[in-house]
Amino acid sequence: MKLSMLRPLEGWRAFAGEVGVVVLGVLLALGAQEVAESIDDRGEAAATRDSLANEIEESLAVLELRKAAQPCIDKRLKELRAIVNQWGRTGSFETPRWVSQATWFAFDTARFEAAQSAGRLALLPSEEQYRFGLVVESLRSFRDIQKRETDAWSTLRMLQSGPEVLSESDRTAVRVALQDASTLNHFAQISVGQTLPQAAAFGWRPDMRRVQERMGLAWKDGKFRPSVCISIDTPPDQAHREANLIYPLPE
């Protein structure tokens, strides 16, 4: 019995042509899908870039406000050091009526963290990832300085109670707090002095408009007014009125 190989009805050439058409169709479909995905990725990368840049520029405005209040903070720390030194020399001091505190502004890096967690940051070129990461880390460092400053200044406000009320252990606590506040103030100046120009070199500058929109959450008239710039001998009631804060500082 003679066996013969099966042959396509239209011949091998026609069969190969049909297969070629199918393969070509699949390749075209895959190519089109890859192009579509590439376009989607570029669109998402652009949206991520804009979102992170907006967040950074809004946060940089906080550093700009700290820079504006810096002379008042330096002056107040100098005044407090003179008071603490007088306390150490004489056992008494002239009671300051308004110690206040270094400026503090809330800001976060939630968009960066969300983009990082969702893998959207990886859509950006490595150099851009580096730039965003570098500036965000600097902002986080400044935010940590702000939080630590509030603790030190809350202790410094004990001086408003006067020497008759405060004990020797209180004097030690105040002296430590003053040293902490001075050191943190130094770190804050370094952070502001380095972060703003670094961000500017990457094309990001403080967006003061966005921060001004939030001023109404802190000041009754929506105008930036550092309470630490109010004279140290101002009565608290008057100082609170001048500061015009929605949430007055604790005594």
N, C-alpha and C positions, 0 to 999 in steps of 0.2 A: 504494500500500500504506500503510495507516494504522498508525503506531507508537504504542504506549501505554507509559507508565512502569510499571515493575514496582511492585507494591504488596505489602506484607506480607500474608500469608494472613489474619491477624486484624485487619488495619487499622493505620494509623499510630498511633492512640492506644494500642493494645495494645503495639505495638512500643516506643513511647516509654516506656511503663510498665516493660517488661522491661529496657530500657537503664537506666532510672532505678534499678531495683532493683539491677542489677549495679554501677552507679557508687556507689550508697549503700553497698553491701557492701564495695567497695574502700576507700571513705573511712572506714568504720567499722573495717576491718582496720588501715588505716594509723594511725588515731587510737589504736586499742588498742595497736599496737606502740609508738607514741610515748609513751603513758602507761606502758607496761611499761619502756621504756628510761629514762624519767624516774625511775621508782621505783628501777630498778637504779642509776642515777647517784646518787640521793640516798643509797642504801644504801652505795655505794662511797665517797661523800664523807664520810659519817659514820664509816666504818671508817678512812679515811685521817686524818681529824681526830683520832680517838682514838689511832691509832698514833703520829702525830707529837707529840701532847701528852704521851704516855707517855715518848717518847724525850727530849723537852725537859726534862720534870720530873726524869728520872733524871740528866740531864747537869747540871741546876741544883744537884743535891745535891753535885756535885764542887766547885762554886763555894762552897757553904756550908761544906764541909770546909776549903777554902783560907782562908775567912774565920776559921774557928776557930783555924787554925794561924798566922794572920798576926802576932800579937804575938811569937811565938817567932822567926819569920823576921826581923822588924824588929830584935829584940834581937841575933840572931846577926850580921846585917850590921853593926850598930854595933860589936860586938866585933871583927869582922874588920877593919873600917876602923881601929880603934885599933891593931891589930897591924901593919897595913901602914904606917900613919903612923910607928909606932915604928921599923920597919925602915928607913924613909926617913931618919929623924933620926939613928939610932944605928948603922945598918948591921947590926943584929941585932934579935931579937924573942923573946919567950917562946913556945915552940912550942905551938900548940893541939893537943889530942889528939883532938878530935871536932868537925870542921867541919860534917859532914852536908850537907844541901841543902834547898832549898825543896820543899815537898810537891809530888808529881806523881801524877796519877791519869789512867788511860786512859779515854777516852770517845770516841764518834764520833757522826756525824750521818748514818749510812748510810740510815736509813729516809726521811729528808727527801730525800736525793739520789736514792733509788730512786723515790720518789713523783714527784719532779720529772722524772726521765728517762722514766717511764712515762706521763706526762701526767695523773696522778691529782691533782696539785696544782691543775690548772686547773679541777677540779670544785668547788673551794671559792670562795666569794665573794672578790672582789679585796682586801677589807680583811683577811680572814683570811690570804690569801696573803702580804700585806705583813707581818702580825704574825709569822707563822711565819718568814718570810725574815729579818726584822730580828733576832729572837732567835737564830736559827741562825747568822747571820753573827757575832754577838757571841760565841757559844760557840766558833766556829771561831777567832776572834781570841784568845780566852783559851787555847785549846789550843795555838796557835802560840807564845804567850808561855811556856807550860810547857816546850815542847820547847827553846826557846832558853835558858831558865833552866838546864836540865840541863848545857849546854855550859859556861856561865859558872861554875857551882858545881863542876864537875869540875876546873876549873883552880884554884879557890879551895882545894880539898882538898890541893893541892900544899903548902900551908902546914904540913901535918902532918909533912912531911919534915924541917922545921927549917931554920934559917938556915945551918947548916954545909954543907948539901947544895945549897941553891938558889943560882943565879947571879944576876947583875945583869939578864940578859935574862929570867930567871924572875920577878924582882921586877916588871919592866915588864908581863909577861903577867898576873901576879896583880893588879896595879893596874888594868889594863884590864878584867879579868874582874870585879873588884869593882864597877867603875863600871857595867858591863853588867848585873850582877846587881841592883844598886840601881835602875837605870832600869827594868828589866823588872819588878821588884817593884812599882815605882810604877805601871806600866801595868796590872799584875795587880790592884792595889787599885782602880784606876779601873774596870777591866772588871767586877770583882765588884760594886763599889758602884753601877754603872749597870745592869748586866744583871738582877740579882735584883729590884730594884723595878720595872723595865720589864716583866719577865715577869709579876710579880705583878699589875700593872695590866691585863694581858691575861688573867689568871685562872690562871696557871701558877705553881706553887710547888715547891720542892725535894721530891722523893720520897725521903726518907732510907731508907725501908724497902728499896727496890730496891738502893741502894748498900750497905747493911749486909749484904745477901745475898751481895755480892761481896767483902766484907772478907776472907773466908777465903782469897781468892786472893793477898792481899798480906801479911797478918799471920797468924802461926801460930795465934793464939787468936781470930782474926776480929774483933779490936777495934782501932779507929782509934787510932794512937799515933804522932804526928809525931816522927820521929827528930831533927828540928832542935830540938825542945824539951828534948832531953837536954843536960846541961851541957857546955860546950866543953872542960872539963878532965877529962872522963870517959875512962878508958882505952878504946881501941877494942873490945877483947873484951867488956868490961862493957857498953859502949854498944850493941853488937850484940845482946846478951842482952836489954837493956831495950827496945830497939826491936822485938824479936821478929819481925823481917821474915823472910819465907820466902826472899827473895832479898836477902842483905846488900848494903849499899852498897859499891862498890869503894873501895879506899884512894886 
